[in-house]
């Protein structure tokens, strides 16, 4: 393969990425049935392209297919959150341990630079919201593991489901500053090449995040119950 080869981005790839982003951001609501006809009109492509995008999204667990119902965006639930974060805690803990060993000095310096840019957001009182990709702390640590099967599991499936919970339920209040402080501690452990500590801190950090989002789900459920009464 030529070193100058670049993968061709098809219309299916673009629609898959666009629809995934809209689902994660809540523009396409959780639990909503996906209509090929409506999405075809919205994105200006054929139904065949939409169908392929939906099939790919089903493989990432953002969309589920049910007999006699069709394809729906997954519903955010207490049980789904707990199961997702159980897997995430184990895998991202492993990623942090490996990152402490495998990240180059240059990558670690880039991670410090990322944290400095994030610190300006926290000091400015802004919500500690991270865009997808390289500017996301967790994404950067996962890539730093240099373990391709692990990277694939986390970035292709779990990562976008986690973002769906985080984006749609938000992250505000005391958790903003404490989450940033926890990120700093993890970075320091990686810098010190202390894989064991990096894993412990990452697992603890994800557990705290799970508890925070779980509390939001419980409050939302309680509010909905009151509205029904």
N, C-alpha and C positions, 0 to 999 in steps of 0.2 A: 504494500500500500504506500502511495506517495506521502511523504511527510507534509505535503501541502494540501492533502485531501481534506475536504470539509464535508460533513454529513449534509445531505439535502433536507431542508425543512419543508415538509409537505403541508398542504392545507389541513390535512387531518391532524398533524402535529400542532399547528397553530390553534385550531379549534379545541383540541384536547387541553392545551395549556390555558386558553382563555376560559373555557368552561370550568376547569379545575379551580382557577383563581376566583371566579364568580361564586362557586360553591363555598370555598374556604372563607371568603369575605362575607358570605351571607346574602349576596345579591340574588342567588338562587337558594331559596329557603330550605332548611333542613326538613325532611319528610315530604317534600314536594315531588309529585310524579313528573317525570321528564317526558315531555311531548316532542317527538322528533319533528313534527310539523311546525310547532311553535318555535323551537330552537333553530330550525332551518331558516325560518323567516328572520329571527332575531340576529343570527350571525351571517346571514346571506350566503349560505352554502347548501349543498344538496343534503337530502335526508340520509344518504349513504354515508356521507362524511360525519354527520351527527351520530349516526348509529355506531360507527367505528369509535368515535370519541367516548360514547357512553360505555361501550364494551371495555375500553381501556380503563375508564374510571371505575368500573366494577372490579377490575383487577387490583385497584389501589385501595379498595374498601370505602371509597367516598360515596359510591353508588351501590345499591343492592337491588337484585332482581327477585321478584316474588311471583309465583304462579298465579295467573289470572289477574294480576295487578300491573305488572310491567316493571320498569326501572324507576326507582325513587332515590332521592338523596338520603343518605343515612340520617337517622334522627339522633340528636344528642341526648344521651341518657346517662343516668347514674351508673348503671351496670357497665355500659360501654366505656365510660370514662375510667372506671376502676381497672377494667381489664387492659385498656390501652396503656395506662400509666404503669401497671405492673410489668408489662413487656418493655416499656420505654425505660423504666428505672434500671432494669437489668442490662439492656443493650447499650444505653448511653453511659452507664457506669463503666462498662467494658471499654467503650470508645474513649472515655477520659483516661483510663489506665493505659491504653495503648498509645494515646496521644502523648502522654508524658515520656514515653520511650521513643516513639517514632517521629514526632514533629521535629523538623529541622530548626536550628537557631533562628533562621530567617522567618519561618512560619510563626514561631513563638513571638518574635518581635512584632510581626503583623497583628497577632492576637492582642498584644499590649496596645498597639495603635488603635485597634477596634474598640477596646475598652475605654481608651481616652476619649474617643468620639462619643461613646455612649454616656460617659460621665457628664458631658456637657448637657445632654438631654435631661439627666436626673437633676443636675444642679439648677437647670432652668425650670424645673417643676413640671416638665412635660411627661406625659404617659410614656412608660418605658416599653414602647411598641417597636418591634424590630421587623423590618421588611424581610421577605423571603430571600434565601440565598446567602451569598458571602457576607452580608452585613448582619446576619443572625449569628449570635454567639454559639448556640448549640450546633448549628449547621457547620460552623467552622471547626469546632472540636471533633465532630463526627468525621469530617474530611481528614483531620489531623491524625486519625487512627491509622490511616493508610491500609486499612483492611477492606478490600473491595466487597466481599459478601456482606459485611456488616454495614458498609456505606450504602449498599443497594437496599438492604432491608429497611434502613432508617430513612433514607431520603426519598425512596420511591413510594412507600406506603405510610409508615407511621408518622413521618414528618408532617405531611399535609393534613392528616387527621388531627394531630396535635394542634396545628395552626388553626384548624377549624374551631376547635374548642376555645383556644386562646383568643382568637380574633372576635368570634361571635359573643363570647361571654365577657370579654374585656379583662383588663388587669389594671386596677387602680388602687389608690389608697396606700397603706403601709407596705404592701407587698412590692410596690415599685422599687423603693430604696433597698429593701432587704434582698430582693432578687438580684439587684445589681451587686450588692456586697458579696452575695454568695458566688456570683460569677467571678468576682475579683479573687476570692479565695481559691477557686478552682484553677484559675489562670496561674496563681502563684505556685500551687502544687505541681502543675505541669511544668512551669519554669524551673522548679527545683528537681525535676525528673523523679518526683515521688508518685509513682503510679498508684500505689495502694491508697494514699491519702486522696489523690485526685478522684479515684473511684468512689470512695466513701462520701466525699463532699458532693459529687454529682448525684449520687443516689439520694442523699439527704435533700438536696436542692429540688429534685424532681418530686420527691414525696411531699415536700412543703407546697410545691406548685399544685400537686394533685389535691391536697387538702383545701387549698384556696379556691380552686375551680369547683370542687365538690360542694363547698359551702355556698357558692353562687347558685349552683343547680338546685340545692335544697331550698334556698330563699326564693328562687324563681318558682319552684313547685308550690311552695307555701302561698305565694302571692296569687298564683293561678287558682288555687283551691279557694282562697278567700273571695276571688272575683266570681266564682261559680256559685257560691252560697247565696 
